[in-house]
Every structure is written in C-alpha cells, then in structure tokens.
C-alpha cells in the first residue's frame, strides 16, 4: 500500500468512526423506535466499515477496540430500545 493509499484509508477510518458515534448519539435523540432503529443500523454499518479499514491498515488493536465498542452499542440498543 502506498503512503497515499494509507492516508486515504486512515481518513476513511476516522470518518467511519465519527459517523458511527454520531449515529449512536442519534439513537438517544430519536423520537420513535423506528428512528432509533435507523440510527442503530447506521452505527453498525459504520462500525463494520471502520473495523475493515483498521484491519486493512494493520491496526489489530484498533479493530478490536471498535469491535468491543460495537458490542456495547448492540447491548445498549437491545436493553433500551427493543420493543
């Protein structure tokens, strides 16, 4: 991987992480279960993308931290938002 490709992937990783957190925060601001579910789905998608980028960049600790955070998000959703 060239330095330019690495920097691009690092940018995508940072963007995915930020969007995942934004979606996670959106779960709490949702006005309906449907809206919360949409945010949850978006958060999962962004976390999975971030995990993939971390793995591509050879950052196993980052990927593992993201997996743990994703599991936390899933647990929160299941305990607080499931009808």
N, C-alpha and C positions, 0 to 999 in steps of 0.2 A: 504494500500500500504506500502510495506516495505521501509526502507531507501534506500536500493539498487535499488529498482524499481523507487523510486522518483528521485534518482540521474541519473538513466538511462534516464528517461523522460525529466529531465532538460537538459541533454546532447543533446537529440533529438530536444528539443525546440530550444536550441542555434544553433544547426546545421541547422535546418529548416530556422530560421531567417537569418542566414548568407547566405544560398543558395538563399533565396528569394531576398535578397539585391543584391547578385551577378547577378542573372537573371535580376533584374530591371536595374542594371547598363548596362547589356548586351544589353538591348533594345536600348540604346543610341549609342552603338558601332556597332550595326548591319549594314550590308551593303545592306540589302534589306528588303522589307516589310515582306517577309516570315521569315527571320531570327529574325526580331523584334517580330513577332507574336509567334515564338517558345519560345523566351525569356519571353514574356508576359505570355504564357501558363505555363511555368515552374515557374515563380514568383507566379502566382495564386496558383498552386498546393502546393508550399512550404508554402505560407501564410496560406492556409487552413489547412495544416498539423500542422503548428505552433499554430494556433488557437485551434485546437483539443488538442494538448499537454498542452497548457496553461489551458484550461478548465479542463482537466484530473487532473492537478496539483492543481486545486482550486485557480487559479490566474485570477479572472474575469477582473481586471483592465488591465492586460497584454493582455488578449484575446481581450478586447475592443480596446486597442491601436493598436493591429495588424489588427483588422477589419478596423479601420479608415485608417491605412496606406495602406491596400489593396484597399480601395475605392479610395484613392489618386492615386495609381498605375493605377487602371482602368481608372480614369478620364484622366490621362496623356496619356495613350495609345490611348484612344478614340479621344482625341483632337490633338495629334501629329502624330499618326501612321496609323490611319484608312485611307484607300484609298478612 
